[in-house]
């Protein structure tokens, strides 16, 4: 029996009313929390019952004896900064056993270079498991079970049964029939929330209806949102490789070969990596064998191999093809019923859990402020859905441009160079481009706001000046010095002005400044690269710096050769000869002040005092951050010809040339050591 109400007076939720929530995932748990919170604020009593069939053992579960959560919600399991803040506002602290990793950086991989975005100190990103997989065992330490526990602490009742029938009674209440321990039981509710997601399916061999059919029993006009298939798989990292990828999140915006992928991510977890793939190649998969082929093709991509630990061997623990929401449902509300979470809508490709929270919060407010009849829900809840629709229209434009730019070698380079120029030349608060990338990658911002920031004249001017012009300049320099990028992974090496100042005081404290004849140097540059190798192995390759047959840093017109002493031995001298000897200088290795430092004194040549420093800073993972620091004062010359000569040098070998040469040299270095240290690739299905 369907109820169609046309009365002007809204149907208010009564004191002591019963609310049924079908689905105990985040959308259901958040709905329970917010409904109960709204009731408490108004001094009202509310009975909230959550139906979740994946709660074991089946039956009524109390807050004191919560059954472990079983199953897998088929989700990557990322906690974004705004979701973390929403949890904090609810008084929810993530238990250590639920957190799989705290992410320290987001890497956006483009066709040219990766952009690395450190997570700010005041923001948090975590990875979690939503269900029991990939371990294949029932456990409480998953995110969904934790949220259910919080909902029960707030007063919700949890029933481990499955609803199979929904209809209206004569008085307009909703009658639910559910199976519990093989027996049919009934519940009469004043309001029903459907929060089952879009991957809810009846158990194999069961004739019971799914969530969509149940909702349509009450609201025949409901049409579920459009969906798209994803491919998610869990990689167990074997051996010692897990630690090197313990706190990273990667977005891959460009693929190659026969793969047609639009969006890919790799999220680190405790000993695992969760990989999510979206694109035409995934859409075309119809069986497990085809899924495996896409997985192997993806993992064999050179840029993916370079992003993962060199010694990594991995085993595929589980694979699934969940549906992703890419639009909004039609009429996700009716009399005394509404859908939240994926059954209604979601942010485009980002943060479905936060979407569920925001919808649940908006729905709870609408229920108590407006009512539970269809007209009231339309007034109070429809604007929430409309807000998602408006934001997703901007998202479609953003992701189209994002993928287009990053998939092009030329445009990807321009975008990266804009980011690098901004990082090098502007203070943190003025880096507009970084804020845009952070908001897109982390989900920390509305798409409408991001789109407006992208199209501001100041942003477009930064792209032209710091991106287009600098890219053209650097490209010409690469041609002149014969720098070839073929087969070399391109990684960021740029360091901000603030980081340079901090490093300067560490690498060359004031006493050393005096030794090297420096005050505040006229010229200085600094570059850093993350090397997935130990400091000892890094130092071993660094010892070849200055050797005639070294495999890195061999630009045309620049000859670098050790002329005295032994490699890494104090007193050894390395001679630079530029443009066939037109410009030359020497550097002499000084006695070690710290075991992770190689400090050279610049002598004889264009520099009037100066230092050349290599720093090898170990990471907790066992990897190394290799930093190159160069500082000197320009020679002036005493005679007029000498002064003209050194003036000409400044213009023939300006600062950006150092950037071009060392950027390429460090990328060569990283590629060489990681390739040499790499074990044969092994992926066990």
Secondary structure, DSSP 8 states (H G I E B T S, - for coil): -------SS-----TTEEEEEE--SHHHHHHHHHHHHHHHHTT--EEEEEE-TTBSSSSEE-SSS---B-S------EE-HHHHHHHHHTT----TTTEEEE--EEEEE-SS-EEEEE--TT---EEE-SSSTTTTS-BS-SHHHHHHHHHHHTT-EEE--EEEEEEE-TTS-EEEEEEETTEEEEEEESEEEE---S-----TT-----HHHHHHHH-TT-B---EEE-EEEEEEEETT-GGGGSSEEEEE----TT---SEEEEEEETTEEEEEEESHHHHT--SHHHHHHHHHHHHTSHHHHHHS-TT-EEEEEEEE--EEE-S--B--EETTEEE-GGGT---TTS-HHHHHHHHHHHHHHHHHHT-SSHHHHHHHTHHHHHHHHHHHHHHHHHHHHHHHHHHSHHHHHHHHHHHHHHHHHS-GGG-HHHHHHHHHHH--S-HHHHHHHHTSHHHHHHIIIIIIIHHHHHHHHHHHHT---TT---------HHHHHHHHHHHS-HHHHHHTT-SS-SEEEEEEEEESS-HHHHHHHHTTTT-TT-SS---TTEEEEEEES-TT-TT-EEEEEETTTTEEEEEEE---SSTTEEEEEEESSSEEEEEEEEEEEE-TTS-EEEEEEEEEEE---SSHHHHHHHHHHHHHS-HHHHHHHHHHHHHHHHHHHHHHT----EEE-
